[in-house]
Each structure stands twice: as structure tokens, then as C-alpha cells.
Amino acid sequence: MTIQPIAPQPVTATGTTPQAAAVRAPVQTIDANVFMSLLVAQLKNQNPSAPMDTNQMMAQTIQLSMMEKMTELTSNSKEGFSLQMRSAASQLIGHSVGYTLADGTTGTGIASSVSFAGAVPTVRVGDLSVPLDSITGLTAPAAS
């Protein structure tokens, strides 16, 4: 049997051990603030006898600009897709739709209303709220 040593814990003036400090979750993405702080740190700590090449600095500035535009483009694309889903869900009202739910339940019915409360619009079919991405078919209403 191996005996593992126990690391000593500091004791405060009250005789209790302090609570462990909260662990900060690492940032998984680089945004403009992180990029700028890295660039400023690089400029502060550069060797005065061999300063940063201006071409490198321009390239990094261009990369920052491109990153900001890509982030803006991503945001705009998400907003556009959300608007398209809402429009598509609204156009289902009054039509006969077929659906397959996540549990495998299938069915058909007339879409009577739409809710935009969640990330994915839900279509009211009878007594069920069916997510738009579960709609599998559409039949136009009969002409009166």
C-alpha cells in the first residue's frame, strides 16, 4: 500500500483554512480587445535596437480589421437566417403540414399559429407545438 503525502494548507488567523480561489474559464475566442492588448504588449516590450517591422504592424492591423468584419458578417448572417425562419414559419399558417418530432412521432394537421419565443419558431398543429425544423411536408389549402 502506497501512502500519498497530503499537501499542507495555510491556516488563517482564525484557525480556518481559506476557500479555494475560483478558477477562471479560459477564453476560447480572440476578439478585438484581446488582439489589441496583445499588439500593445508587443509594442511595449519590443527591443529598441530592433523595432517591429512596419510591414508586420500593417499586416496585424489588417488582420484585426478582417476579424472584426468577419464577426460582423457572421452576426448579420445569423440575423438573416432567423428572419428567414420566421417568414417561412408564418407562411405555413392555414396549410396542412406533416411533421416528425424528436421522439419519432409523426403526424399531420393544419398549422394554426406560430410562436417566435424560442431560437427556432414553433408551429401550432392541433394541440402540439412543432418546431419548424421538424416540419417534413406541406400541402396547400384546398380552394374554397
NORSUL-V545055 format. One line per field, one symbol per residue. psi: psi as a letter, one per 30 degrees, with the letter a starting at -180 (. if undefined). Layout:
psi = ???
//
This chain:
psi = kkkkkkkkkkklffglkllkkkkkkkkflkaeeeeeeeeeeeeeglkffilkkfeeeeeeeeeeeeeeeeeeeeeeeeeeeeeeeeeeeeffkflkkkljlegfkllllkkflkkgeaekkkkjjbgkjkkeffkflkkklkk.
//
